[in-house]
Amino acid sequence: MRYRNIWSEVPPRKVIATPSRFRRGIGKYTVVVSDACNHCLKCVVVCPESVFRARGSKLEPPQDHLCLGIECSKKSNRCMANCPVSAIRVGVNPSVKALGDRRWTADLLMSTWRMAETGSLPKNDLEYRIGGSQGGFDRLRFAFPKRLPKPDLDKNDIDTSITLNRRNDACERIDIPIPVYGGGMSFGSISQVTMLSRIRAYAAWGSFCCTGEGGYPEILYPFDDHIITQVATGLFGVREETIQRVKIVEFKYAQGAKPGLGGHLLGDKVTPAVARIRETVPGSSLFSPFPFHSVYSVEDHKKHIDWIKTVNKRGLVSVKVSTPSDVDMVAVGSYYAGAHIVHLDGSYGGTGAAPDVAKKNIAMPIEYAIPKVHKFLVDEGIRDEICLIASGGARTAYDVAKAIALGADGVVTGTSDLVALECVRCHNCESGRGCARGIATTDAELVGLMDLEWGTRRIINMLWCWRDQLREILYRLGMRSIRELVGRTDVLAHLDYNSNVQDDDVREAIY
Amino acid sequence: MPKKYHIEVRPTPNRYPQIGRSGIVDWGEGCLKCPSCVKHECVYNVYRQRTFSAETNADTIDELCKDCFRCVQGCPKRLIHKALNPEWENLGDDVYTPEVVAANWEQAKTGKIPVSGAGYGGAFVGKGFDSMWTDMSEIVRPTRDGIHGREYISTVVDLGRRPANLRFDERGNLSTQPLPMVRVPIPVLFDIPAFGDMSSRVWHAVALAASELGTLAIIPQAEVEPLSDLRSWLVPLLETDGWDRKWIRQFRMVELADSSDTEERFDRIKRIDEGIIVSVRVPATVDAATRAWELTDHGVDIIHFVADERGYEPGVPDARHLKDVIRAQHGALVERGVRDEITVMASGGIAMAEHVIKSILCGANVVGIDLPLLLALECRLCRNCAEGGECPVRLSTIDPRWGAQRIVNLVGAWHNQCLEMMGAMGIREARRLRGEEGRVMFFEDLETDTFARLFKGREG
């Protein structure tokens, strides 16, 4: 048998069913089978979603996260009605109330898990498009025309690719087949398995994933062509060699979750491996200062970009900034300094650890920043020469599409990837040994909770479902390409301003 | 440069178990007694640490559990569930939400600023202070790196009047008399809580904390006597009588509740000693502008606008939020050309560190905090005391030294959060924060510029 090293292999882009790595998935409904069960296995036959499975002649504990709900269970041809001993009870899962938060509601978490497991949308009534924040993306809806504008469009031909280098220069021409790439999460803040799962999934999709400010571990070398390396204020692990390895280099000026604040990796997470990659001392806390103390003006900013371009002549330069009131000026400044990508990170974005006061209060939400910057770039006449990427609060395929309709070219994700890996948003990434679910930790035992192949597949599956949703949205809008959607706020409606807004669910077309 | 202001925080444990957000519900019935039970594998050792508090009749697991859901997903018989704690859901009100209350408890316990992983999980926008974001600077006009101590950010503010101009005699010497002024190292004074299981011990804790922090505590005149050792840190809220020349001269600052004879009472105090700073307590309403002008013209040192405990105009239908009151009052004083002559203090509904910064950005010089002082002492905001009932945490029986350290911890954590926000704004001086609306983004403005521009008046 040929030896395969999956750690260095770009996996195939296809959906492979990948259920929860824990004993029981969390679902909206709970199915309880009482001791009265006589193992007649009728339920196994009648359930359309394989909630009931048999091992030999015995009924296994129900896979209740797949359950379609109480209504379904009561139908005459379904489980409850067909159980001869009335042993089956279907109800709402009481634990769900304790799950999630306003931005990532329990429904959103569970529907993302579903996408990561199956590559398709939930069949029950889980909300998969919006959260419960009551503003921004959560108040925007797609206003699909009542009649399909182009019914003959073949959905499989709808183009979801975007171009990252829109300047007519000598640097790499890069198109990515989905309008999404992975945002920076450093080695140290997440485990090596998590990091590689993300990178391999984005590589499978022909897209990119950013290293974050934690250096460039050797284990990533096989994926050089799908990696964005980050140069941030601490310059941890930044060497000439790491800049030359990649096609895209990202300058991180600020992070949406903690704009204007430095980063902080607690000493506990600085293991010998992390310290080696970052060229620091194990066990000692690491601070990324704020700001770049070598950049106090737009001229300094240009000097920075020139420095990267001198070291890596073909590479694209992305500038990641957060969203102050003058974000539009910053974007224009970055363009004139020579950046290819302006990456706006909105204030509700993710982080491994940040003061709550910063996450909530500093800088504006991305939903305001995108149209502001888009309009300014259009007015300046340079919109077509820059790639505008948004992040910081894009949780779903709908958020991606809305961000693009507001004026972005594409979106960067982070939290959604971790949710695909079964993050429950408990907000304890930073405490003690780190993530109890083995995602954002460097603790040897906890890291062992996740398998690389499993993690990779979960993210590939989620992105598959996202691509399908994007295509369906474009299909209903009569667009052949996601590029047609950029800045088309006319296809959106806002619940605070528009009445008679229609439901924009595309569920039935996708599963 | 003055010595750097530093607040000495010290972990100071709770007296009672904290109310947690969610609890674990587990059934013993049907348990398989697995040799490796998920309860023993808990990453946070919650099940090993759990105890039963006879005091509150509660299982401490609700306080310890961190919601990772591993045991819920791991139990083969599915005997473990999570549920929101009803006590948590009933905690506080719409301003002092359970999250706000619990965060203040935690800060009083540890003195550390709340830090968490993952992005913000709250609403897009809210009422009052939640409808504004502070700005930050990027690339140009760099921010300040205050929290890690590399750059000095000052939170000092001055209380008192400032002359509109300086006068010089014919020989060029200054002829303007310097006006009395008290300098406090943080823009936070302690104000009188609207309710609470108060006792001399509680007042003692508040006064001790004020002295340790170098700030001032406004305290009812009747409570001042036993605290005379700490008098330099006290601001008695004067009653109409019961004080004399000698007594009042002990204090650097006093406060009067606004009434029909405020001006006369003010004159009387100033005749005793011009050096005493006099603050006048005025209900925080948008319509109080004329009164503010009168008081300013009369020479009052500080106008203290007091909103209700939730931060709204007191006793007014359709009450507006303190932030709008401050903006209106600040604007009115600017318009009259007297803003720099007077100190404006705002209190009521200042529940979190960010509210300090936001109040000052809206135009206050300094804020007063009230209920957070009690939260530091574990107050549950149940308001039993207001109805003559018993306090669930027996606030009145505290050890004043324990209480003082809890308040110091809370203010220490708030101070660091203020530094973070000021650093991000690129502002190195709390005095320069006042009315700096250019460093604020108001929800209404962003909404008008963005979504109203794009969607208003369009068919859905």
Interface residues (C-beta under 8 A of the other chain):
Chain A: S20 F22 R23 R24 G25 I26 V32 P61 P94 S95 K97 A98 L99 D101 R102 R103 W104 S133 Q134 G135 G136 D138 R139 A143 Y253 A254 G256 A257 P259 G260 L261 G262 F287 P289 F290 P291 V295 Y296 S297 V298 D300 H301 V321 S322 P324 S325 D326 V327 V330 G333 S347 Y348 G349 G350 T351 G352 A353 A354 P355 D356 V357 A358 K359 K360 N361 I362 A363 M364 P365 E367 Y368 P371 K372 G392 G393 T415 C423 V424 R425 C426 H427 N428 C429 E430 S431 G432 R433 C435 A436 R437 A440 L446 T489 L492 A493 H494 D496 Y497 N498 S499 N500 V501 Q502
Chain B: R21 S22 V25 V43 Y44 K66 D67 C68 F69 R70 V72 Q73 G74 C75 P76 R78 H81 K82 A83 L84 A103 I113 P114 V115 S116 G117 A118 G119 Y120 G121 G122 A123 F124 V125 W133 T134 D135 M136 S137 E138 I139 V140 P142 T143 D145 I147 H148 R150 M352 A353 E354 K358 Q417 E420 M421 G423 A424 M425 G426 M441 L446 D449 T450 F451 A452 L454 F455 K456 G457 R458 E459 G460
